[in-house]
Amino acid sequence: MADGTFRLAIIGAGGIAGAHAGAVKASGDRLTITAVVDLNAESAQKLAGDFGARSYASAAELFKANKAEKFIDGVVICTPPSARIAIVELALKQGVPVLSEKPLAHTFADAKKLASLAKKYKKTPSFVGYCHRFVPAVHDMLRMTGEGKIGSVVRWENAFACDLPGHETKWFSDPKKAGGGAYLDMGSHSVDLFHFMCGVSTTLGAVFSHKWKGRTETAATVLLKSGKPSKTNAAGANLKAGVAGSVVSGWAESSRFTVALVGDKGSFFYDYEKPAELIFKDLLGKSETITVESHDVRFARQLVAFADAVQNKAKTNLASFEDGLVAAKAFDVALKLAKKK
Ligand SMILES: NC(=O)c1ccc[n+]([C@@H]2O[C@H](COP(=O)([O-])OP(=O)(O)OC[C@H]3O[C@@H](n4cnc5c(N)ncnc54)[C@H](O)[C@@H]3O)[C@@H](O)[C@H]2O)c1
């Protein structure tokens, strides 16, 4: 291990832990995994084996061992959201920085508790894994908007949807464990990305539908409206408050992973299924394909940003727990609007 290599523990060795492990491998000497925790000892051992890391069957065991030997610089929490409060508290109490997967929590009440833990232990950095903030095309769209290519921004359009029939019997669609369905799972990424690109939103309307009886929503269509963008947003004067955001989230439909930024002089369209192409269209419909770096780098960029924020106190695009709370509130509002007759 090189000097300065950032040593991670992964807590929850399921599906998304694999994406983080791939990102660690892609980082060369910048990152490594020194411990893996899962309630399922076999899952923990399997992932740990790839890195010569230690494995534990609980977060409590990990932090007990780390107190004595100090072998982690940060944790990535990849459990279902309902399991996070105790783990985050153990980490922050010990001064171990946290990157917790999205959504911050499965309920607004838990999200508030997590945000207040982050405040209580504010000397220890804590972030939420809203990885679409690290998609290169997102930054290219904002930069070129700042340069005037699409004029003044009018609308942001996004779909994160696909067919996930296996979710019908997993914790993902269990109202108690997941708190929400497609709109919390995929839509929390959307809401956070809208906040990152355009400004924090108000939710104006929401329609949810449920394909699976007694389970969480399988589809959501939501209308957002932005408030003031951040002063540092690269779109600058071409982005003002009042941008409309349309969000489509789905677990039981054909796959679409797209983000569009529409201005009064043209638009950008990014399709994750064509990862190296950003399409610009002018008002006459003439299109230009701009080559961009693939969104595949987002997990690696996010983890390196985590390491840089902790080790070098670098400025970061990572979502804070406060950002996670804002997205959680947006879900709560949408859920109430969707229930209205
Ligand atoms: N950023 C992304 O694009 C993205 C993609 C997929 C999933 N996610 C998020 O990642 C989280 C995990 O999703 P997943 O698909 O990996 O789920 P998963 O069910 O595949 O894995 C979760 C793992 O956590 C373990 N676990 C549960 N409780 C635990 C505890 N208390 N301590 C230790 N381990 C525990 C389970 O045994 C399981 O192995 C979710 O919040 C999900 O929304 C993010």
Ligand as a Chemical Component Dictionary entry (heavy atoms), coordinates in Angstrom:
data_LIG
# 
_chem_comp.id                   LIG 
_chem_comp.type                 NON-POLYMER 
_chem_comp.pdbx_formal_charge   0 
_chem_comp.three_letter_code    LIG 
# 
loop_
_chem_comp_atom.comp_id 
_chem_comp_atom.atom_id 
_chem_comp_atom.alt_atom_id 
_chem_comp_atom.type_symbol 
_chem_comp_atom.charge 
_chem_comp_atom.model_Cartn_x 
_chem_comp_atom.model_Cartn_y 
_chem_comp_atom.model_Cartn_z 
_chem_comp_atom.pdbx_ordinal 
LIG N1  N1  N 0  -25.659 4.942  -5.812 1  
LIG C1  C1  C 0  -26.339 4.100  -6.546 2  
LIG O1  O1  O 0  -26.465 4.251  -7.769 3  
LIG C2  C2  C 0  -26.989 2.920  -5.897 4  
LIG C3  C3  C 0  -27.324 1.789  -6.649 5  
LIG C4  C4  C 0  -27.876 0.694  -5.976 6  
LIG C5  C5  C 0  -28.123 0.751  -4.602 7  
LIG N2  N2  N 1  -27.826 1.908  -3.913 8  
LIG C6  C6  C 0  -28.148 2.032  -2.470 9  
LIG O2  O2  O 0  -27.231 1.237  -1.714 10 
LIG C7  C7  C 0  -27.894 0.693  -0.573 11 
LIG C8  C8  C 0  -27.740 -0.827 -0.601 12 
LIG O3  O3  O 0  -28.318 -1.325 -1.803 13 
LIG P1  P1  P 0  -27.885 -2.755 -2.390 14 
LIG O4  O4  O 0  -28.492 -2.838 -3.727 15 
LIG O5  O5  O -1 -26.438 -2.958 -2.248 16 
LIG O6  O6  O 0  -28.692 -3.717 -1.367 17 
LIG P2  P2  P 0  -28.405 -5.256 -1.074 18 
LIG O7  O7  O 0  -29.630 -5.772 -0.427 19 
LIG O8  O8  O 0  -27.877 -5.917 -2.294 20 
LIG O9  O9  O 0  -27.191 -5.212 -0.022 21 
LIG C9  C9  C 0  -27.333 -4.747 1.293  22 
LIG C10 C10 C 0  -26.358 -5.539 2.156  23 
LIG O10 O10 O 0  -26.355 -4.956 3.479  24 
LIG C11 C11 C 0  -26.283 -6.031 4.423  25 
LIG N3  N3  N 0  -26.783 -5.513 5.705  26 
LIG C12 C12 C 0  -28.063 -5.247 6.054  27 
LIG N4  N4  N 0  -28.093 -4.724 7.300  28 
LIG C13 C13 C 0  -26.809 -4.649 7.727  29 
LIG C14 C14 C 0  -26.206 -4.218 8.929  30 
LIG N5  N5  N 0  -26.928 -3.722 9.941  31 
LIG N6  N6  N 0  -24.863 -4.308 9.043  32 
LIG C15 C15 C 0  -24.106 -4.810 8.021  33 
LIG N7  N7  N 0  -24.633 -5.256 6.850  34 
LIG C16 C16 C 0  -25.973 -5.179 6.720  35 
LIG C17 C17 C 0  -27.130 -7.124 3.810  36 
LIG O11 O11 O 0  -26.820 -8.391 4.357  37 
LIG C18 C18 C 0  -26.747 -7.008 2.331  38 
LIG O12 O12 O 0  -25.643 -7.829 1.999  39 
LIG C19 C19 C 0  -29.334 1.170  -0.671 40 
LIG O13 O13 O 0  -29.509 2.319  0.119  41 
LIG C20 C20 C 0  -29.526 1.512  -2.130 42 
LIG O14 O14 O 0  -30.503 2.510  -2.366 43 
LIG C21 C21 C 0  -27.233 2.950  -4.531 44 
# 
loop_
_chem_comp_bond.comp_id 
_chem_comp_bond.atom_id_1 
_chem_comp_bond.atom_id_2 
_chem_comp_bond.value_order 
_chem_comp_bond.pdbx_ordinal 
LIG N1  C1  SING 1  
LIG C1  O1  DOUB 2  
LIG C1  C2  SING 3  
LIG C2  C3  SING 4  
LIG C2  C21 DOUB 5  
LIG C3  C4  DOUB 6  
LIG C4  C5  SING 7  
LIG C5  N2  DOUB 8  
LIG N2  C6  SING 9  
LIG N2  C21 SING 10 
LIG C6  O2  SING 11 
LIG C6  C20 SING 12 
LIG O2  C7  SING 13 
LIG C7  C8  SING 14 
LIG C7  C19 SING 15 
LIG C8  O3  SING 16 
LIG O3  P1  SING 17 
LIG P1  O4  DOUB 18 
LIG P1  O5  SING 19 
LIG P1  O6  SING 20 
LIG O6  P2  SING 21 
LIG P2  O7  DOUB 22 
LIG P2  O8  SING 23 
LIG P2  O9  SING 24 
LIG O9  C9  SING 25 
LIG C9  C10 SING 26 
LIG C10 O10 SING 27 
LIG C10 C18 SING 28 
LIG O10 C11 SING 29 
LIG C11 N3  SING 30 
LIG C11 C17 SING 31 
LIG N3  C12 SING 32 
LIG N3  C16 SING 33 
LIG C12 N4  DOUB 34 
LIG N4  C13 SING 35 
LIG C13 C14 SING 36 
LIG C13 C16 DOUB 37 
LIG C14 N5  SING 38 
LIG C14 N6  DOUB 39 
LIG N6  C15 SING 40 
LIG C15 N7  DOUB 41 
LIG N7  C16 SING 42 
LIG C17 O11 SING 43 
LIG C17 C18 SING 44 
LIG C18 O12 SING 45 
LIG C19 O13 SING 46 
LIG C19 C20 SING 47 
LIG C20 O14 SING 48 
# 
